[in-house]
Amino acid sequence: MSSMNTVYFKYLPMSTRVLFSCVLLVFGLAYSMAMIQVWVTHVGLDGKSYLTAKDLMISYGGNKEGTKMETALKGPMSAMLDDAGKKVVATWLHKGAPQDEFDKNINPIVQEHCVVCHNKAANPNLPDYTTWEGVHKVALTDTGMTVPTLVRVSHIHLFSITFIFFIVGFIFTHAYIRPTWFKCVVVATPFLSLIIDVASWYLTKMWEGFAWVVLISGTLMGTSFAIMWLISMYQMWLGKVPAAIGEDGKVPCIK
């Protein structure tokens, strides 16, 4: 048995433990907000009140059974319109979204409930509902996220989430965990899951079954984060120093 350079939590200076704890607290809050954002963005796209693989399939691969507008009204925009309004819009969409009915039946609803956000001045990233052409784009069959959008979101996720798990994983390396292989698996899982998760966004557009891979990989990332967060916080402040920790405070490494 030999020792590696990692020092166990309780032997770290108080200032270092306070720093680690503050980072974990902020990351924990940020991860919770990210889960809420996933819920708000994806849940309900298939008409159900909980997250399903079909929600993710619709988000990334599209919905062959409906249009982008209808998908939005079933999901993140469901609270923006009452049931009567949704029925009028859905009926119009199922007819093929004829332009001659737009001015009479649909445009008044759009002007009252939608254009406050859906205009270029308010948010250029949202579809523009101030014109027929803008509405017509989302009245077509839902094909999910475009490849350019996926590329933009991918590089943001790959950079930011790698940064988060590097810091959380580095803090976790000061923990005493046996067997050692389990500790290594927990550290490595988020990075492997991230690669698989992002790749599955694109693959879901080709085969709907990859939506399950997105769901599973996200679950693995969240589970790994929770394990590292809870063990680090517990051993840092509440747990007793394990008997295997030497007087030098270093975490032993089994060859």
N, C-alpha and C positions, 0 to 999 in steps of 0.2 A: 504494500500500500504506500502511495506517495501523495503528496499534497500539491494541489494546483494553487495558483495565485489568488483565486477568488476568496474573499474574506466573508465569513458568515455575518448575517445582518447585525446581530447583537454586538459584534466587535467593531462595527463601523462607527465613525464619529457621529454624535447626535445630529450635527448639521446635515450630514449625508443622508441619514435616515429621514430627517424632516423633508429634505429635497426629494427623495424617492417617493415619500408618501404623498407629497403635494402633486407630483407628476401623476401618480396613480389615481389620485382623486379626480383630477381634471380629465384624464383619459377615460376614467370610468363614467364620468358625466357625459363626455363627448360620445362615447360608444353607445350610451343609453339614448342620446339624441339621434344618433345615426339609426338605431333600431326603430325609433319612432318615425323617422323620415322614410325608412323602407316601408313601414306599415302604411303611412299616409299615401305614399306614391303608388304602391302596388296592390294593397289589399282591396278587394271588392271588384276588381276588373272582370271577374267571372260571375259577379252577382252574389257571391258568398261573403260573409262577414269576417272571414279569417283568411290567413295567407295560405295559398295553395300553389302547387306547381303550375297550374293553368294560369294563375295570375302572372307568374314570371314568364310563362310562355307567351302570353299576350303582350307583356311589356317589351320583350326583346324580339320575339318572332312575329308578333302581330296576331290579329284575330280574323280568321277567314270567315267567321260568322257575322261580323259586324264592321262598323266604321270607326275611325279614330274618335269622332265626336261621341258616338254611342258608348264606346269604351270608357271615355273620360266621364260621361254622365253616370255611368254605373260605378265608377271608382272614385278618384280624387275630387271630381267636380260634382259629386252626387248631392252635396248640401247646397249647391248654388241655384238649384231649380226645384220647384215643387213637382209632385207626381203628375199633375195635370200638364204642366209644361213639358216634362220629360216624355209624356205620352204623345203630345203633338209633334215634338221633334223626332221621336222614334218612328212614328207613322210616316212622316215625310222622308226619313232616311230609307225606310224599307221600300218606299215607292221608287227609290233611285235618286232622291234629292232633286226633283225637277225645279228648274230655275223659276218657272212661272208661278210656283206656289211660295217661293222664298219671300218675296216682298210682302205678300199678303199675310202669311201665317207664321213664318219663322223669323224674319228680320226684326219685328217688334220685340220678340222674346230675346233675341240676341242683343239688341240695343239696350234693353232694360237690365239684363243680367250678366252679360258677357264682356261687352266692349270696354268696360271700365278697366279691365286688365288686359284683354286681348286686343291691343293696339300697339303700333310700333313705338309710340312715344312712351307708353307705360312700361312695356317689356318687349324688346325686340326679339327675345328668345321664344316667345309664345306665338302661336298662329294669329294672324291679323284678321279679326272678325269685322272690320269696318267696311269691307267690300265683299261682294259676292265671290270673287275669285279666291279670297282668303278662306271663306267658309267652305267653298267647294272642295278645297284641298283636304279638309278633315272629314268631308262627307263621302270620301272614297273609301274603299276597303282598307282596313287597318293592317299595315305591313310592319308595325312595330318600330323600334328605333332604327334610324338609318345608319349605315356603316360609318359615315363621318361623325355622327353623334356618338356611336359606340367607341370610336377611336379617341375622341375627346374625353369621354368619361373614363376610358381605360387608363390613359396615361396619368390622369389625376388620381385614380384609385391605386395604381401600382406604386406611384411615388409616395403618396400620403400614408397608405396603410403599411407599406414596408417600413417607413420611418417610425410609425407608432409601435409596431411589433418589435422593431429592433430595440427601442428604448425599454419597452415592457419586458422583453426577453432578457436584456442585459441586467435589469434589476432582478429578475427571477433567477439568474445564474448564481446569485448570492444565497439562494435557499438551499437547505439540506433536504434532498429527496432521494429515496431509495425505492426501487432499483434505479440506477443511473440512466438506463436506457429509456425509462419512462420520462425522466426529465428532458432528455434529448428529443423525444418524440413530441412532447408538449411545446418545446421551443420551435421545432421545425414545422409542425403541422400548419400554423397560420400562413406561412410563406408558400408552402405547397398548395394549400387550399386556395390562396389568392390567385395563383397562376391558373389553376383548374377553373376557378370561378369566372375569371375574366374570359378565358378561352371559351367557356360554355355559353357566354352571352352571344357570341357569334355563331356557335354551333347550333344553338336553339333555333336560329332562323332557318337552318337546314333540316333539323329533326327535333320535334317537340319534346322528345324524351330527355334531352339535355337540360330541360327546365328543372328536373329532379336533381341533376348534378349541381346546378346553381344553388338550390335549396339546401342540399347536404353540405356542400363546401362552406356555405355561409354559416350553417350550424356548427361545423367543426371549428371555424375561426372564432365564433362567439364562445364556444366551450373552452377552447385553449386560452382565450383572453380571461375568462372567469377563473380558471384554475390558477393561472399565473398571478392574477390580481389578488385573489383570496389568500393563497399560500404566502405570497410576499408580505402582505399587510399583517397576516397573523404572526408569522415568524419574526417580523420586524418589531412588533410591539407586545404581543401576548404570549407567544409560545416560549417554552423553556429551551435553553441551549441543549441540543442533542449530545448524548454522551460521547458520540464519535468525533465531535469537534475537538481538535487539539487545543493546547494552551495558546498557540499562536493565532487561534481564531480562524484558521483556514479550513475550507471545506475539503474533506478528503476525496481523492479520486481513485476509484478502484480500477486497476489495469485489467 
